[in-house]
C-alpha cells in the first residue's frame, strides 16, 4: 500500500477541523447553512494556511445531500465521490501549469452544461495569480455572468498580482498564518494518533520552523519518521533539517553583541570547519535575534523552553532595542552580500565581525539603523596623493572595484580574519609609482591602528595584495581622511 503524506492523511474534512482560520470557516459554514453561497470566492494567504483544504470542504458542503449545520456530512454518495476524487462536477486546476487562455476557454465551454450528479459545478483554481493575461480576460467574461449552477474558488499566495476586475467579482477571504501554539497542539494530536514518542523541544522547534504553515510542519514531521523510528527528539529534528542547536546560536549572538572579536573569529572558523551551511546558520541567528527583540518589547514569546527563554532574557537585559535592531538589520545586509559574493564564507566572517565591532563603537546610535552606510573615502575627502590615483584608476590593469574583495579572500585563505575585519571599512586604491593606498575612515579605533602597524600585519597585507594583483606593489596606509 502506497504511503500517504501526513499533510494529506490529516487534511481537514470539515470546516471545524481547519486550524486557525475560524474567521473564514465560520462565515462559509453560515453561508452554506443559509443557502447564500456566492458564485466566486478568492482565498488568499501564505502557503500551508488551509486555502485548498477549505476550498475542498466548501465544494463538498455546497453539494452535500445531508449537510449538518453547514458542514458536509462526508457520508453521502456526493461527499464520498468528492473525497475519492471521483466527482466529475468538482474540478481542480493548478494555474501554475495550466495557465493558458485555452485552459480557461475549456472551462467557459463546460460551465454551460448542467452538473452531472451534484447541485453545483465547482472549479477550484490554485495559484490563480499564475494565469496569463489572456487567461484572466477569458476568466473575467465567465465571472461577469456566471451560470447559477457554477461556483469558482480561486486560491493564491499573491493576491496583489490579480487584476482589479477579477478581485471585484469575488468574495475575498484572507487566511492568517497559523500560530505556533495551534501548530504545536495539532502536532501533539497527530503524534498521539501515530503513537510517536516526540519531546516538547522537537514539537516547539518544528512549530517555529513551519513559520505559520501547518503543511510545512507535517512535512518536517514526515522526514523525522521516515527512518521508521517512533522516538523524535529536538536534536534529531535539527540534524535532519540542518538547523543549528539553540546553544550554538545563543553563543554566536552573545559574542556579536559583546564584540568579543577573537572568540567570534574562532567560533566562525569552527562553524566552517564543521561543514555547517553558513547561510542557514546566519539566517537562524537573525530569526533568533528577532525573537529576542520580541521578548524584550512584549515580554512574551512562543515556542521556546524555559531554559531557552532564560538565556534569551540575559540578552534582553544587557542590550537595548536600538542595538538589537541595528544588529538584526545589518546582519540581514550581510546575508544579502553573501548571496552575491564569490566567496560566501569570507563575506560571512568579515561582515559579522564588522557588525560586532560597529555595534559596540556607538555606531548603532550614530547611524540610522542600517539605512545609512558608514562614510567612505572619496575623491573629495582623501589626501591629494590618493586623489591623483583615482583619476588614473580606469587605465590601470588592477580592477579597483574587485581588488578589495580579492585581498580579503586571500587574507581569509591565510586565516587572517582579524585583518579582514579591520579592512572591512577601508578602501583600497591604486596610486602611481606602483603604490597601493589603503584608506581608512576616522571611525577606526586606536587598537586597530596599532595592530595595523605590526610587522606581521603589514607583511600579511602586502602578500595578499601581491597575490591578488600578481604584481609587486608597495602598500601605504592613509588614516583619518574624513573631515581633514
C-alpha positions in Angstrom: 0.0 0.0 0.0 1.4 3.4 -1.0 2.4 5.7 1.8 0.2 8.8 2.3 2.0 12.0 3.3 0.9 13.3 6.7 -0.5 16.6 5.4 -2.8 14.5 3.1 -3.7 12.0 5.8 -4.6 14.7 8.3 -6.2 17.1 5.8 -9.3 18.6 7.5 -12.6 17.2 6.2 -14.9 19.7 7.9 -14.9 23.5 8.5 -14.5 22.9 12.2 -11.3 20.9 11.6 -9.5 23.8 9.8 -6.9 25.2 12.2 -6.6 28.9 13.0 -9.0 30.2 10.3 -12.2 30.5 12.2 -12.9 34.0 10.8 -13.1 32.3 7.4 -14.7 28.9 8.1 -17.5 30.2 10.3 -18.6 32.7 7.7 -18.6 30.0 4.9 -20.4 27.5 7.1 -23.2 30.0 7.8 -23.4 30.8 4.1 -24.0 27.2 3.2 -26.4 26.7 6.1 -28.5 29.8 5.0 -28.3 29.0 1.2 -26.5 32.3 0.5 -23.5 30.9 -1.4 -21.6 33.3 -3.7 -20.7 32.5 -7.3 -17.0 33.3 -6.9 -14.6 33.2 -3.9 -11.0 34.3 -3.5 -8.9 32.6 -0.8 -5.6 34.4 -0.2 -2.9 33.7 2.3 0.5 32.1 2.9 1.4 28.6 1.9 0.1 25.8 4.1 -2.5 28.0 5.8 -5.5 25.9 4.7 -6.7 27.6 1.5 -7.0 24.5 -0.7 -8.4 22.3 2.2 -11.1 24.9 2.8 -11.9 25.1 -0.9 -12.4 21.3 -1.0 -14.6 21.4 2.1 -16.7 24.2 0.6 -17.0 22.2 -2.7 -18.5 19.3 -0.7 -20.6 21.4 1.6 -22.5 23.1 -1.3 -23.2 19.8 -2.9 -23.8 17.6 0.2 -27.1 15.8 0.3 -27.2 15.8 4.1 -25.5 19.0 5.4 -25.3 19.3 9.2 -25.2 23.0 10.3 -23.5 24.0 7.1 -20.9 21.2 7.3 -20.6 18.4 4.8 -21.6 15.0 6.1 -18.8 13.2 4.3 -21.0 10.1 4.3 -23.4 10.7 1.3 -22.6 9.5 -2.2 -21.7 13.0 -3.3 -19.3 13.6 -0.4 -17.7 10.2 -0.8 -17.2 10.7 -4.5 -15.6 14.1 -3.9 -13.3 12.7 -1.2 -12.2 10.0 -3.6 -11.6 12.5 -6.3 -14.2 10.8 -8.5 -16.8 13.6 -8.5 -16.7 15.0 -12.1 -18.6 18.1 -11.1 -15.7 19.3 -9.0 -12.6 20.3 -11.0 -9.3 21.3 -9.5 -6.8 23.2 -11.7 -3.2 24.1 -11.0 -2.8 27.5 -12.7 1.0 27.2 -12.4 1.0 24.5 -15.1 -2.4 25.2 -16.8 -2.2 29.0 -17.2 -3.0 29.4 -20.9 -6.1 31.0 -22.4 -7.1 27.7 -23.9 -7.4 26.1 -20.5 -9.8 28.8 -19.4 -11.8 28.6 -22.7 -12.3 24.9 -22.0 -13.9 25.9 -18.7 -16.1 28.5 -20.4 -17.5 25.9 -22.6 -18.0 23.4 -19.8 -19.9 25.8 -17.5 -22.8 26.0 -19.9 -23.7 22.4 -19.1 -25.6 21.4 -16.0 -23.8 19.4 -13.3 -23.9 15.6 -13.9 -24.8 14.5 -10.4 -24.2 17.3 -8.0 -26.1 20.6 -7.5 -23.1 22.8 -8.5 -20.2 22.6 -10.8 -17.3 23.8 -8.7 -13.9 25.0 -10.1 -11.0 25.3 -7.7 -8.2 27.2 -9.4 -5.0 27.1 -7.3 -2.2 29.7 -7.7 -4.6 31.7 -9.8 -2.1 34.6 -10.0 -0.1 32.5 -12.4 -2.7 32.8 -15.2 -1.7 34.7 -18.3 -3.3 38.0 -19.3 -5.3 36.3 -22.0 -6.5 33.6 -19.5 -7.5 36.3 -17.0 -9.6 38.1 -19.7 -11.3 34.8 -20.6 -12.0 34.1 -16.9 -13.4 37.6 -16.4 -16.1 37.0 -19.1 -17.2 33.9 -17.2 -17.2 35.7 -13.8 -19.2 38.6 -15.1 -22.3 36.5 -16.0 -21.8 33.1 -14.4 -24.5 30.4 -14.7 -26.4 29.9 -11.4 -25.1 26.3 -11.2 -21.3 27.3 -11.2 -19.1 28.3 -8.3 -15.5 29.4 -8.7 -13.0 29.2 -5.8 -9.7 31.0 -6.6 -6.7 30.4 -4.3 -3.5 32.4 -4.3 -0.5 33.4 -2.2 -0.1 36.7 -4.1 -3.5 38.4 -4.5 -1.8 41.7 -5.5 -1.0 40.1 -8.9 -4.6 39.6 -9.7 -6.4 42.2 -11.9 -8.8 44.5 -10.1 -11.6 43.4 -12.4 -11.2 39.8 -11.1 -10.9 40.9 -7.4 -14.0 43.0 -7.6 -16.1 40.0 -8.7 -15.0 37.7 -5.8 -15.8 37.4 -2.2 -12.4 37.6 -0.6 -11.2 35.7 2.4 -7.7 36.3 3.8 -6.1 33.3 5.6 -3.8 34.1 8.5 -0.5 32.4 9.4 -1.2 29.7 11.9 0.1 30.4 15.4 2.9 28.4 16.9 0.5 27.4 19.7 -2.0 26.0 17.3 0.6 24.1 15.3 2.0 22.6 18.5 -1.4 21.4 19.6 -2.1 19.9 16.2 1.3 18.1 16.1 0.7 16.7 19.6 -2.7 15.2 18.5 -1.0 13.8 15.3 1.8 12.2 17.4 -0.8 10.6 19.7 -2.7 9.1 16.8 0.5 7.8 15.2 1.8 6.7 18.6 5.0 8.7 18.3 7.3 9.5 21.2 8.1 13.1 20.5 9.5 15.5 23.1 8.3 19.1 23.6 11.5 20.6 22.3 11.0 18.8 19.0 7.4 20.0 18.7 8.4 23.6 19.6 11.2 23.6 17.0 9.0 22.1 14.2 6.3 24.6 15.1 8.7 27.6 14.8 10.3 26.3 11.6 6.9 25.9 10.0 6.5 29.7 10.0 2.7 29.6 10.2 2.3 26.8 7.6 0.8 23.7 9.1 1.6 21.8 5.9 5.3 22.5 6.3 5.1 21.3 9.9 3.6 18.0 8.7 6.3 17.7 6.0 9.1 18.2 8.6 7.5 15.6 10.9 7.2 13.3 7.8 11.0 13.5 7.4 11.6 12.7 11.1 9.6 9.4 10.9 10.9 8.3 7.5 13.5 6.1 9.1 10.8 4.1 10.9 11.8 5.3 14.4 9.0 6.4 16.6 11.1 8.5 19.0 11.8 12.0 17.9 14.0 14.5 19.8 14.9 18.1 19.2 18.4 17.0 18.2 17.1 14.7 15.6 14.9 17.4 14.1 17.9 19.8 14.0 20.1 17.2 12.4 17.6 16.3 9.7 16.8 19.8 8.6 20.3 21.3 9.2 19.2 23.8 11.9 22.0 24.6 14.5 21.4 24.0 18.2 20.0 26.8 20.2 23.1 26.9 22.4 25.2 27.4 19.3 23.1 30.3 18.1 22.9 31.9 21.5 26.7 31.8 21.9 27.2 33.3 18.4 24.8 36.1 19.2 26.3 36.8 22.6 29.8 37.1 21.0 28.5 39.6 18.4 26.6 41.7 21.0 29.7 41.8 23.3 32.1 42.3 20.4 34.4 39.5 21.6 36.1 39.5 18.2 38.9 37.0 19.0 36.4 34.4 20.3 34.0 35.3 17.4 36.7 34.6 14.8 37.4 31.2 16.4 33.7 30.4 16.6 33.1 31.2 12.9 36.1 29.1 11.9 34.7 26.3 13.9 31.3 26.6 12.2 33.0 26.4 8.8 35.4 23.6 9.7 32.4 21.5 10.9 30.9 21.9 7.4 27.8 23.9 8.5 25.9 25.9 5.9 26.8 29.5 6.9 23.9 31.0 5.1 21.4 28.8 7.0 23.3 29.5 10.3 23.2 33.3 9.8 19.5 33.1 8.9 18.7 31.2 12.0 20.7 33.7 14.1 18.8 36.6 12.6 15.5 34.8 13.4 16.6 34.2 17.0 17.6 37.8 17.4 14.2 38.9 16.1 12.6 36.6 18.8 14.9 38.2 21.5 13.6 41.7 20.3 10.0 40.5 20.5 10.7 39.1 24.0 12.2 42.5 25.1 9.4 44.6 23.7 6.4 42.4 24.6 7.8 40.1 27.4 6.1 37.2 25.6 7.4 34.6 23.2 6.0 31.2 22.0 7.8 28.0 21.1 10.8 28.1 23.5 11.7 26.1 26.5 12.0 27.7 30.0 15.8 27.4 29.8 16.0 29.0 26.3 13.8 31.9 27.4 16.1 32.4 30.4 19.1 32.6 28.1 17.2 35.0 25.8 16.4 37.1 28.9 20.1 37.6 29.5 20.5 39.1 26.1 17.4 41.3 26.7 18.8 42.7 29.9 22.2 43.6 28.5 21.2 45.2 25.2 18.8 48.0 24.3 16.3 48.0 21.5 18.3 50.2 19.2 21.4 47.9 19.4 19.3 44.8 18.7 17.6 46.4 15.7 20.9 47.7 14.4 22.5 44.2 14.6 19.4 42.5 13.1 19.3 45.0 10.2 23.0 44.8 9.4 23.2 41.0 9.7 20.4 40.9 7.1 22.6 43.1 4.9 25.5 40.6 5.4 23.1 37.9 4.4 22.4 39.7 1.1 26.1 40.3 0.4 26.7 36.6 0.9 24.3 35.7 -1.9 26.3 37.8 -4.4 29.8 37.1 -3.1 32.2 34.8 -5.0 33.2 33.5 -1.5 30.2 33.4 0.9 32.4 32.4 3.8 34.6 35.5 3.5 31.5 37.7 3.3 30.1 35.9 6.3 33.1 36.2 8.5 34.1 39.8 7.6 30.5 41.0 7.6 29.7 39.6 11.0 32.9 41.0 12.5 32.1 44.4 11.1 28.7 44.3 12.7 30.1 43.2 16.0 32.7 46.0 16.1 30.4 48.8 14.9 27.6 47.9 17.2 29.9 48.3 20.1 31.5 51.6 19.0 28.4 53.6 19.2 27.6 53.2 15.5 24.2 51.9 16.4 23.2 55.2 17.8 25.1 57.3 15.2 23.8 55.5 12.2 20.1 55.3 11.3 19.5 51.6 12.0 21.1 50.1 8.9 19.7 52.6 6.3 22.8 54.8 6.3 26.2 53.4 5.4 29.4 54.4 7.1 31.1 57.3 5.4 33.5 56.0 2.8 36.6 57.8 1.4 36.0 59.6 -1.9 37.9 61.9 -4.3 36.7 64.9 -2.3 37.8 63.8 1.2 41.1 61.9 0.8 44.6 63.3 0.6 45.8 64.7 -2.7 48.2 61.9 -3.4 45.3 59.5 -3.3 43.0 61.9 -5.3 45.7 61.8 -8.0 45.5 58.0 -8.2 41.7 58.0 -8.6 41.9 59.8 -11.9 44.3 57.1 -13.2 42.4 54.0 -11.9 40.4 53.4 -15.1 43.6 53.0 -17.1 45.1 50.6 -14.5 45.5 46.9 -15.0 44.1 46.5 -11.5 40.3 46.2 -11.2 39.7 48.6 -8.3 36.1 47.5 -7.8 37.1 43.9 -7.1 40.6 44.5 -5.6 39.3 44.8 -2.0 37.3 41.6 -2.3 40.3 39.8 -3.8 42.6 41.0 -1.0 40.0 39.9 1.7 39.7 36.5 0.0 43.5 36.0 0.1 43.6 37.0 3.7 40.8 34.7 4.6 42.6 31.8 2.8 45.6 32.5 5.1 43.4 32.6 8.2 44.0 36.3 8.8 40.4 37.1 9.9 41.2 39.9 12.3 42.9 41.8 9.4 39.8 41.2 7.3 37.7 42.7 10.0 39.9 45.9 10.2 40.0 46.3 6.4 36.2 45.9 6.0 35.6 49.7 6.2 38.7 50.7 4.2 39.0 51.5 0.5 41.9 50.0 -1.4 43.2 52.3 -4.2 46.0 52.1 -6.7 48.3 55.1 -6.9 51.1 56.0 -9.2 54.6 54.7 -8.8 53.4 51.1 -8.1 51.8 52.0 -4.7 48.6 50.7 -3.3 46.9 53.1 -0.8 44.6 51.6 1.9 42.4 54.4 3.0 40.7 54.2 6.5 37.8 56.4 7.8 38.1 58.3 11.1 35.9 55.6 12.8 39.0 53.3 13.0 39.8 52.8 16.7 43.3 53.2 18.1 43.7 49.5 18.9 43.1 48.6 15.2 45.6 51.3 14.1 48.3 49.9 16.4 47.5 46.4 15.1 48.0 47.6 11.5 51.5 48.8 12.4 52.7 45.4 13.5 55.3 44.0 11.0 53.4 40.7 10.8 50.2 42.5 9.9 51.9 44.7 7.2 53.6 41.6 5.8 50.3 39.7 5.6 48.5 42.6 3.8 51.4 43.1 1.4 51.4 39.4 0.5 47.6 39.4 0.0 47.9 42.4 -2.3 50.7 40.9 -4.4 48.7 37.6 -4.7 45.6 39.4 -5.7 47.2 41.6 -8.3 50.1 39.4 -9.4 52.2 42.5 -9.2 54.8 43.8 -6.8 53.2 46.8 -5.2 54.1 48.8 -2.2 51.4 49.3 0.4 50.7 52.5 2.3 48.0 53.3 4.9 46.1 56.6 4.8 44.4 57.4 8.2 41.6 59.8 9.1 40.8 61.3 5.7 37.3 62.2 6.6 36.8 65.7 7.8 40.5 66.5 7.5 
